[in-house]
Amino acid sequence: MEEQQMTRRQRRLLKKQERERGSAQGHRRGVNIRASYIIGFFVIIGIAFLTYWISKGSSDTSQNNQNETYTATPVHWHANFEVSLCGQKQDFSSYGAVQHAGSPLLHTHGDGVVHIEGRIIKKEDIALGKFFDGINIPFDRDRIMDKKNGDECEPGKPGVVKMFVNGEPKEQFRDYIPAATENGKDQVIHIVFE
């Protein structure tokens, strides 16, 4: 009988130990599941924050880039130009006869027109000096083509480079920024050496 009781006792102890073990494992399993949920929650929050931060940063960058440009969109502007040396109007019809002379942004087709076509990043990119550089013509306040201030047009009479826009004298020379106009006749730039 004692053997049976011990067996019962052993069985009870065994069952008790199993219950305690199962309870501890269940508790650990519950803790692990809760920890997984918490970690998952923070991972999702982190991804959401990172996505927001990246998208906000890229929109700020594109907005800054747009704010830093002279024009937000591509333009197609024109300005007529003439160069006269000692009373002789210079012929630019050979410039750009095949395609265009200058850069894609700032060029001529040999038609006596400065063409400004594209998105302008900095206004200095369309300065008159850049145009003349692009068509390989020396130009600044002291020189146009092969004439320099002090060279003579008539014996004993030194010449000077002058610049006019729509008949008004201008002092910007190379730094002059053509106005935003699609009709070149609205803006006539005349460089004179006399």
C-alpha positions in Angstrom: 0.0 0.0 0.0 2.8 2.3 0.8 4.2 1.7 -2.6 0.9 2.8 -4.0 0.8 5.9 -1.9 4.3 6.8 -2.9 3.4 6.2 -6.4 0.4 8.5 -5.9 2.5 10.9 -4.1 5.1 10.8 -6.8 2.4 11.2 -9.4 1.1 14.2 -7.6 4.5 15.7 -7.3 5.2 15.0 -10.9 1.9 16.6 -12.0 2.6 19.6 -9.7 6.1 20.0 -11.3 4.6 19.7 -14.8 2.0 22.3 -14.0 4.7 24.6 -12.6 6.9 24.0 -15.6 4.0 24.6 -18.0 3.0 27.7 -16.2 6.6 29.1 -16.3 6.8 28.2 -20.0 3.5 29.9 -20.7 4.6 32.9 -18.7 7.8 33.1 -20.7 5.9 32.5 -23.9 3.6 35.4 -23.0 6.5 37.6 -22.2 8.1 36.8 -25.5 4.9 37.5 -27.4 4.5 40.8 -25.7 8.1 41.8 -26.3 7.7 40.9 -29.9 4.6 43.1 -30.2 6.4 46.0 -28.5 9.5 45.6 -30.7 7.3 45.4 -33.8 5.4 48.5 -32.8 8.6 50.5 -32.4 10.0 49.2 -35.8 6.8 50.3 -37.5 6.9 53.7 -35.8 10.6 54.0 -36.8 9.9 53.1 -40.5 7.0 55.6 -40.6 9.2 58.3 -39.1 12.0 57.6 -41.4 9.7 57.6 -44.5 8.2 60.9 -43.4 11.6 62.4 -42.7 13.0 61.3 -46.1 10.0 62.5 -48.0 10.0 65.9 -46.1 13.7 66.2 -46.8 13.4 65.5 -50.5 10.4 68.0 -50.9 12.4 70.6 -49.0 15.4 70.0 -51.2 13.3 70.3 -54.4 11.6 73.4 -53.0 15.0 74.9 -52.2 16.3 74.0 -55.6 13.3 75.6 -57.2 13.7 78.7 -55.0 17.4 78.9 -55.9 16.7 79.0 -59.6 16.1 82.2 -61.6 13.1 80.6 -63.4 11.0 77.8 -62.1 10.2 76.5 -65.6 11.9 76.6 -69.0 11.6 79.9 -70.9 11.8 81.0 -74.5 12.9 84.7 -74.5 14.5 86.8 -77.2 16.5 90.1 -77.5 17.5 91.7 -80.8 21.2 92.7 -80.9 23.4 94.8 -83.2 27.1 95.6 -83.1 28.4 98.7 -85.0 32.1 99.4 -85.3 33.0 102.8 -86.6 29.5 103.3 -88.1 29.6 99.9 -89.8 26.9 97.4 -88.7 28.4 94.0 -88.3 26.9 91.0 -90.0 26.2 88.0 -87.8 24.3 85.9 -90.4 27.1 83.4 -90.6 26.9 82.7 -86.8 24.7 79.8 -86.2 24.0 79.2 -89.9 24.1 75.4 -89.5 22.5 74.9 -86.1 23.1 77.7 -83.6 26.1 79.5 -82.1 26.5 79.5 -78.4 25.0 77.2 -75.8 21.6 75.5 -75.8 20.5 78.1 -73.1 22.0 81.2 -74.7 22.6 81.3 -78.5 21.8 82.9 -81.9 20.8 81.4 -85.2 22.6 84.1 -87.1 19.4 86.1 -87.1 20.6 89.0 -85.0 18.6 87.7 -82.0 19.8 86.5 -78.6 17.8 83.3 -77.9 17.3 82.3 -74.3 15.8 78.9 -74.2 15.5 76.6 -71.2 15.4 76.7 -67.4 17.7 79.4 -66.0 19.4 78.3 -62.8 21.2 81.6 -62.1 20.5 84.9 -63.8 24.2 85.3 -64.4 23.9 82.4 -66.8 22.1 84.6 -69.3 24.3 87.7 -68.9 25.2 89.4 -72.2 28.9 88.6 -71.6 28.1 84.9 -71.5 26.3 85.2 -74.8 29.3 86.9 -76.5 31.7 84.3 -74.9 29.5 81.6 -76.4 29.8 82.9 -79.9 33.5 83.7 -79.4 33.3 87.4 -79.7 35.5 89.4 -77.2 33.2 91.9 -75.3 33.5 94.0 -72.2 33.2 97.7 -71.3 36.6 98.3 -73.0 36.4 96.0 -76.0 34.1 94.7 -78.7 35.3 92.3 -81.4 38.7 93.6 -82.6 38.2 97.2 -81.3 39.4 98.5 -77.9 38.8 101.8 -76.2 41.4 104.2 -77.6 41.5 102.6 -81.1 40.8 105.2 -83.8 37.8 105.1 -86.1 38.9 108.4 -87.7 42.5 109.6 -87.6 43.1 111.5 -84.3 39.7 110.5 -82.8 39.9 107.6 -80.3 36.8 105.4 -80.1 34.9 104.1 -77.1 32.7 101.1 -76.5 29.1 102.1 -75.6 26.0 100.0 -74.9 22.3 100.9 -75.4 19.2 99.0 -74.7 16.1 100.4 -76.5 18.1 103.6 -77.1 18.9 104.0 -73.4 22.6 104.0 -72.4 23.5 101.1 -70.1 26.7 100.6 -68.1 26.3 96.8 -67.2 28.0 95.6 -70.5 29.0 92.0 -69.8 26.7 91.8 -66.7 23.6 93.0 -68.5 20.7 90.6 -68.0 18.2 90.6 -70.9 14.6 91.2 -69.9 12.0 88.4 -70.0 10.3 88.9 -73.3 9.4 86.5 -76.1 9.4 89.3 -78.7 13.0 90.3 -79.5 11.7 93.7 -80.9 10.7 94.6 -77.4 14.3 94.7 -76.4 17.1 95.9 -78.8 20.6 95.7 -77.5 23.0 97.9 -79.5 26.8 97.7 -78.9 28.6 100.6 -80.5 32.3 101.4 -81.0 32.7 105.0 -82.2 
